[in-house]
Amino acid sequence: MTEGDDDAFSVAELDSAPIDQSTDRAERIVRRLNIDNRQTAYNQLDRKSKIGGILVTLVFVGWWLFIGINGDDVGGTSVFFGLDFSQVALTVMGLSALSSLLSELSKDRGAIYASSLSGGMMIIAVLYVLEPLGGALLMDDFLSLSEGVSRTFRLAALWGGMTYGANLLVNAFLLTWLLKFTDANGWEIDNQLASAEPPLVLDD
């Protein structure tokens, strides 16, 4: 094979194998969420959006009832940016939601920066959650042990509920995108799409 033939082969190879990023993304969603067919996608969409909505709502109701109304203003201002307990709780909720959003999106897009940012947010949220108990144990005139345990427990409940709820809602949005993507292209999800062995096959 001559140098000219080699160049022609390389160009032809690239032209014959275009990368469809949307299809690649659909493949990852289908395999990660183990979608066998459209009905499975609809069932998961309904379940994830419903449970996610319930959890996120309960988190906000819990914050309002157990933190927002009373304020819990007994000291113990956070050493991180000087936030009071109510502000810390809102910050933990926000960081948990954003961390889940970036984490789930990075799984389907391979975005290293989003994944790294998600990890950083998670660490900050965990520090906020553990700070009341740690401060009560290690610092004088910060919080009593009972108050430190109470605050850490409430923050952990908000963190866990928001993280899981936001995770479910993000997956529900991804399923919505997947269904719209297949509808727009006139494709049906084949029941082999959940397998890790064959490539994505969409019936035209």
Residue pairs with C-beta under 8 A, 6 or more apart in sequence:
1 9
22 181
23 200
23 202
24 200
25 108
25 109
26 178
26 181
26 182
26 200
26 202
27 193
27 199
27 200
28 107
28 108
29 35
29 108
29 174
29 175
29 177
29 178
30 178
30 189
30 193
30 194
30 200
31 193
31 194
31 195
31 196
32 107
32 108
33 44
33 171
33 174
33 175
34 40
34 194
35 41
35 44
35 175
35 178
35 189
35 193
35 194
36 189
36 191
36 193
36 194
37 188
37 189
37 190
37 191
38 179
38 182
38 188
38 189
41 175
41 178
41 179
41 189
42 179
44 171
44 172
44 175
45 172
45 175
45 176
45 179
48 168
48 169
48 171
48 172
48 175
49 168
49 169
49 172
51 165
51 168
52 165
52 166
52 167
52 168
52 169
52 172
53 165
53 169
54 165
55 161
55 162
55 164
55 165
55 168
56 97
56 161
56 162
56 165
56 166
56 169
58 161
59 93
59 158
59 161
59 162
59 165
60 93
62 154
62 157
62 158
62 161
63 89
63 90
63 93
63 158
66 154
67 85
67 86
67 89
67 154
68 86
71 85
71 86
72 85
72 86
72 151
73 84
73 85
74 143
74 147
75 141
75 142
75 143
76 85
76 132
76 135
76 136
76 142
76 143
76 147
76 148
76 151
77 83
77 84
78 84
78 85
78 87
78 88
78 128
78 131
79 131
79 135
80 124
80 127
80 128
80 131
83 91
85 132
85 151
88 128
88 131
88 155
89 154
89 155
89 158
91 125
91 128
92 125
92 128
92 129
92 155
92 158
92 159
92 162
93 158
93 159
93 162
95 121
95 122
95 124
95 125
95 128
96 121
96 122
96 125
96 158
96 159
96 162
96 163
96 166
97 162
97 163
97 166
98 118
98 121
99 118
99 119
99 121
99 122
99 125
99 163
100 118
100 162
100 163
100 166
100 167
100 170
101 166
101 170
102 114
102 115
102 117
102 118
102 121
103 114
103 115
103 118
103 167
104 167
104 170
104 171
104 174
105 111
105 114
105 170
106 112
106 114
106 115
106 118
108 174
125 159
126 159
128 155
129 152
129 155
129 156
129 159
130 152
131 152
132 143
132 147
132 148
132 149
132 150
132 151
132 152
132 155
133 148
133 149
133 151
133 152
134 148
135 142
135 143
135 148
136 142
136 143
136 144
136 145
136 147
136 148
136 149
137 145
137 148
142 148
143 151
178 189
182 188
182 189
182 202
185 202
186 204
187 202
187 203
187 204
188 202
188 203
189 202
190 201
190 202
190 203
192 198
192 201
193 200
193 201
193 202
